[in-house]
Amino acid sequence: MQRKYYFEDFALGDVRDIEGPVVTKEEIIEFASRFDPQYYHVDEAAAEHSPYGGLIASGWHTVCLCMRVMCDRYLLNAATLGSPGMEHIRWLHPVRPGDRLRIKLTVLEAKISRTKPDRGSILHGWEVFNQDNRLVMTMEGYGIFSRRQHGPAT
């Protein structure tokens, strides 16, 4: 299957701005009820008396929302071979019902594999903002991508 994005399409320093979803109260409660049932994620009345002053999304929900956006916007049309992981996840500001997320991806590193020259790894820096341009989350994530054409590893 021909893909649109390959390793070569990610140059060091490239930046992509990707519009994300509006986060709803129902989604916050549903996700947290299953995976992170702390009171400030699932109980709107109790959350009013929390340090956050209201209902907030689980940080893990924010990570998952961003992953879905990445899949929809380009990973499903990329020659991706998976990811060895994410690092340095930081939740910097609460995500609240009604927030619209935006992801800024920056290519921090691009390396051709020494042992498998048909692929390379890309390290993306993720910055996630709300509609007020407030930075709500940062993380770094690796992706392995096939190369369009390959020669010896360098």
N, C-alpha and C positions, 0 to 999 in steps of 0.2 A: 504494500500500500504506500503510495506517495504521500509524504507529509510536508507540511509547510515550513516547520521550524526544525533545524538541525543544529548541531554543536556550533557550526560556523556562523550561525545567525545571532550569536551572543558574544559581542565584543566587549572587552574590558571597559568599564565605565558607562556602557549603555544603560539608559534609564527608560522604564516603561511606566506610564501612569495608567492605572486600571480602575475604572469605576466599579464600586461594589454595591451591595444591597443596602436597603433600609432595614434596620433591625427592628423586629416587632416584639411587643410584650409577650405575645403568645409563644413565639419561637424561643424567647429567653426562658420562659417558664418550662416549656416542653423539654428543651435540651437539658436544663439544669435538673429537672425532675428525674431524668434518667441517669445523668452522669456526674452532676456536681450539686447535690441538693442542699446547699447552704441557704439559710433563710433569706439572705439578701438577693438570691437568685430566683426563689420560688414563691415567696410570700410577700405580696405587694404591701400589705398593711405593716407587717413586721419590719420590712426593709426601710420604711419611713423613719424608723428609730435606729437604724444602723449608722455606722460611721459615714456611709455613702448618701444618706438622706433619701433613699429611694431604691427601686429595683434596678439592678445592674446585670449585665450579661456575664456569664462565666468567661474567664480568659480562654478556656479551652473551646468554648463556643465561638469566640472571635477567631481563634486559629482555624477552626473547622470552616467557618464562613469564608475566610480568605482562601483556604485550599479549594473550596468549591468554585470560587470566582476564578482562581488560576486554571482549574480544569476547563471551565466553560470558555474562558477567553483565549487560552492557547495550549495548554498541556494536552488536551484531547486531539489536537492537530499537530502535535510535535512528535519527533522521533525519540521519545523519552524511554529510558530503560529503568526508571525508578529513581529512588533517592536513598542514600545511606543515612540521612537524618537531618534534623534541625538543631540549631544551637542558639544559645543566648536569647531565649524568649524573655521579653520584658513587657509587662502590662503596666503602662505608665499613667493611664487615665481611664476611669470607668466608661464602658460602653453602655448606653441607656436606650430604652425604647424610643424609637423615632430617629436614632442616629443613622446617618448615611455614611458608609465606609468607602474609603478610597485607598488603593494600595499603590505605593511607589516602589518599584523593583529596580535595584541597581546591581549590575554585574560587577562583583568584587574580585572574582578570580575565574579564569578559564584555562583548564589544563587538559592536554591530550594525554590519555593513559599511556604509560610506558610499556605496560604488558599487553594491552589490548588497543592497538592503534586505530581500530574502527570506531572508537568512542572517546568522549572526553567528559570531564566534570565541570560543572558550572556552579559557582557559589553566588547566590543572590542575597543581597541585603534587602529585607522587607521593612518598609515603614508604612504603618497603617494610620490613617487620619480620619477624623470625623468631619461632618459638614462644616464645622467652624475652623477647619484646618488645624485642629488640635491633635497632636501625636498621641495615639492611644496604645499602640503596640509596636514593638520592633522585634525582629528575629533574623537569623541567617539560616539559609537552607541550601543544601547541595542537591543537584540533579545530575543524572548521568544521561547523556544524549548521544545518539548515533551520529557519525560524521557522514556527509554526503559522499565524499571521496576520501580515501586515506592513503597515506604512505607510511614510511617508518616513523616511529615515535621520536619526538625531539626532546 
